[in-house]
Amino acid sequence: HEIFEKMNQQQELGSWAELMTKALKSIRVERLDKKAILERLITSKIFNAEKYSELLDQLHSGYIDELKRQNTIDFDDMIIRAIEVINNGSYVPQWKYLLLDEFQDISAARMEFIQCILAKGPTPSLTVVGDDWQSIYRFSGGKLELTTRFKDLVGPCTLTKLQKTFRYNNSIAKTAGTFIMQNPEQYKKEIDTHQKDEEPRVYRLVVKAGVKRSLWENALEVVRQIRRQIATASIA
């Protein structure tokens, strides 16, 4: 209680609670045990890794106990329990074909679920559709490497790249692609666009040094600059 009061006075609890919530989410969706938590912290060069792994493991155990006390489950439990009933033979999958969309958002727990279905089912055919460039849900367990290292996880497969877009023009494709491919984990792509523009369509907003503006004020300035060039432009 003394530690709690001290941290509360220093207004540290809010940020710590947020950090612990994110850590707990990762432990759940990535199915980490105490050893795996420690390895992750050591790899990330976290100071006092052993003490933090002990704390996080206790936090996870306490969370599971609280779920049992309330006789409830969370979203991750739905996946974890589905894995358990397939592994223990309570349910035998019958599907011959599996099709997964938005595969770039898949988490370690969901991938384990799919692997259980593949292992225990009637040797089903698996097709996944995903865009590694749209893998932006790391905070909720999505792991980019599950897409880009698919062959290592599942085995022999056929890769088909869809590299033509009808969403935007070549100027946006080049700018966005150059930025995204700075991450070596991404697939290297040469995006072809249906719409071709000769002039640049991506512009930089220059903010003068010493001028402090909110994100909202910057957004309004962008809108004003667009309106000056094209008065009838539609803006999302």
C-alpha positions in Angstrom: 0.0 0.0 0.0 2.9 2.4 0.7 4.4 1.7 -2.7 1.0 2.3 -4.3 0.5 5.6 -2.5 4.0 6.7 -3.4 3.6 6.0 -7.1 0.1 7.5 -7.1 1.5 10.8 -5.6 4.2 10.8 -8.4 1.4 10.3 -11.0 3.2 7.3 -12.3 0.3 4.8 -12.1 -1.5 5.9 -15.3 1.5 5.4 -17.6 2.5 2.1 -15.8 -1.0 0.7 -16.0 -1.1 1.5 -19.8 2.3 -0.2 -20.2 1.3 -3.2 -18.2 -1.9 -3.6 -20.2 0.0 -3.6 -23.5 2.5 -6.1 -22.1 -0.4 -8.4 -20.8 -2.0 -8.2 -24.3 1.2 -9.3 -25.9 1.7 -12.2 -23.4 -1.8 -13.4 -24.2 -1.9 -13.1 -28.0 1.7 -14.4 -28.4 1.2 -17.2 -25.9 4.3 -16.4 -23.9 5.4 -18.3 -20.8 7.7 -16.9 -18.1 10.8 -18.1 -20.0 9.7 -16.6 -23.3 8.9 -13.3 -21.5 12.4 -13.2 -20.0 14.0 -14.0 -23.4 12.0 -11.2 -25.0 13.2 -8.7 -22.4 16.8 -9.7 -22.6 16.8 -9.4 -26.4 15.3 -5.9 -26.0 18.1 -5.1 -23.5 15.6 -4.2 -20.7 17.3 -3.4 -17.4 16.4 -5.8 -14.6 14.9 -8.2 -17.1 14.5 -11.0 -14.5 12.6 -8.9 -12.1 10.3 -7.6 -14.9 9.7 -11.1 -16.2 8.7 -12.2 -12.7 6.3 -9.2 -12.3 4.7 -9.8 -15.8 4.3 -13.5 -15.1 2.6 -12.7 -11.8 0.4 -10.1 -13.6 -0.6 -12.7 -16.2 -1.4 -15.3 -13.5 -3.4 -12.8 -11.5 -5.4 -11.8 -14.6 -6.2 -15.5 -15.4 -7.3 -16.0 -11.7 -9.5 -12.9 -11.9 -11.2 -14.2 -15.1 -11.9 -17.5 -13.3 -13.2 -15.7 -10.3 -15.7 -13.8 -12.4 -16.5 -16.9 -14.4 -15.8 -15.1 -17.7 -13.5 -15.2 -20.7 -11.9 -12.5 -22.9 -11.4 -12.5 -26.6 -8.0 -14.2 -26.4 -9.5 -17.0 -24.4 -11.8 -17.7 -27.3 -8.8 -18.5 -29.4 -6.9 -20.3 -26.7 -9.8 -22.5 -25.8 -10.4 -23.3 -29.4 -6.8 -24.5 -29.7 -7.3 -26.6 -26.6 -10.4 -28.4 -27.7 -8.8 -29.3 -31.1 -5.6 -30.5 -29.5 -7.3 -32.7 -26.9 -9.6 -34.2 -29.5 -12.9 -32.8 -28.2 -13.5 -31.4 -31.6 -12.1 -32.7 -34.9 -12.1 -30.2 -37.8 -13.8 -31.4 -41.0 -13.0 -28.5 -43.4 -11.2 -29.4 -46.7 -10.5 -25.8 -47.6 -9.4 -22.9 -45.4 -9.5 -19.3 -46.8 -8.2 -16.5 -44.6 -8.6 -12.8 -45.5 -6.7 -9.9 -44.0 -3.9 -12.3 -43.1 -1.5 -9.4 -42.3 -3.4 -8.8 -39.0 -2.9 -12.4 -37.7 -1.4 -12.9 -34.3 0.7 -15.7 -32.9 -2.3 -17.3 -31.1 -4.5 -17.2 -34.2 -1.7 -18.7 -36.3 -1.4 -21.5 -33.7 -5.1 -22.0 -34.1 -4.8 -22.3 -37.8 -1.9 -24.8 -37.5 -4.0 -26.9 -35.2 -6.8 -27.1 -37.8 -4.2 -28.0 -40.5 -2.7 -30.7 -38.3 -5.9 -32.3 -36.9 -8.1 -31.8 -40.0 -8.4 -33.9 -43.2 -5.2 -32.4 -44.7 -7.0 -29.2 -45.8 -5.9 -26.8 -48.5 -5.0 -23.4 -47.1 -5.2 -20.1 -48.9 -4.4 -16.8 -47.3 -4.8 -13.3 -48.6 -3.0 -10.4 -47.0 -0.9 -7.3 -47.7 2.2 -7.0 -45.6 2.3 -3.2 -46.4 -1.0 -2.9 -44.4 0.3 -4.7 -41.3 -0.4 -1.9 -38.8 -2.0 -3.8 -35.9 1.1 -4.7 -33.9 -0.6 -3.2 -30.8 -3.3 -5.9 -30.9 -1.0 -8.8 -31.6 -0.6 -8.6 -35.4 2.8 -9.9 -36.5 4.2 -8.9 -39.8 6.7 -11.8 -39.9 3.8 -14.3 -39.9 3.0 -13.0 -43.4 6.5 -12.4 -44.8 7.9 -15.7 -43.3 4.8 -17.7 -44.2 6.8 -20.5 -46.0 8.9 -21.1 -42.9 5.8 -21.6 -40.8 3.5 -23.6 -43.0 5.9 -25.3 -45.5 5.9 -25.4 -49.3 3.5 -22.9 -50.8 2.8 -20.8 -53.9 3.1 -17.0 -53.7 1.1 -14.8 -55.9 1.8 -11.1 -55.7 -0.9 -8.6 -56.7 1.0 -5.5 -57.5 -1.5 -3.3 -59.4 -3.6 -0.8 -57.5 -6.7 1.1 -58.5 -6.8 3.1 -55.3 -4.3 5.8 -55.9 -1.8 7.2 -58.5 1.8 6.5 -59.3 3.1 9.5 -57.3 1.5 8.3 -54.1 2.6 4.7 -54.8 6.2 5.7 -55.2 6.4 8.0 -52.2 4.6 5.5 -49.9 6.5 2.5 -51.2 9.9 4.1 -50.7 9.0 4.8 -47.1 7.5 1.4 -46.3 10.3 -0.6 -47.8 12.8 1.0 -45.4 11.7 -1.9 -43.2 13.7 -4.9 -44.3 11.0 -7.3 -43.2 8.6 -6.1 -45.9 8.2 -7.7 -49.3 9.9 -5.7 -52.0 7.3 -4.6 -54.5 7.1 -2.5 -57.6 3.5 -1.2 -57.5 1.8 -0.5 -60.8 -1.1 2.0 -60.7 -4.1 2.3 -63.0 -4.0 6.1 -62.7 -0.8 7.8 -64.0 0.1 11.4 -63.2 3.0 13.4 -64.6 3.1 15.9 -61.8 3.9 15.1 -58.1 0.8 14.5 -56.0 2.5 14.3 -52.6 3.5 17.6 -51.0 5.3 18.5 -47.8 4.0 21.1 -45.4 6.8 23.3 -44.2 6.4 24.6 -40.6 8.6 27.6 -39.8 11.1 27.1 -37.0 9.8 28.3 -33.6 6.2 28.2 -34.7 4.2 25.8 -32.5 0.9 24.6 -33.9 -1.4 21.8 -33.0 -2.0 18.8 -35.2 -5.5 20.3 -35.9 -4.0 23.6 -36.9 -1.5 21.8 -39.3 -4.4 19.9 -40.8 -6.3 23.1 -41.4 -3.2 24.6 -43.1 -3.0 21.6 -45.4 -6.6 22.0 -46.4 -6.1 25.8 -47.1 -3.1 25.0 -49.3 -5.1 22.4 -51.2 -8.0 24.8 -51.7 -5.6 27.5 -53.0 -4.5 25.1 -55.8 -7.8 23.4 -56.5 -10.8 25.2 -55.1 -13.2 22.3 -55.8 -11.0 19.5 -54.4 -12.7 16.9 -52.3 -10.8 16.2 -49.0 -11.2 13.1 -46.8 
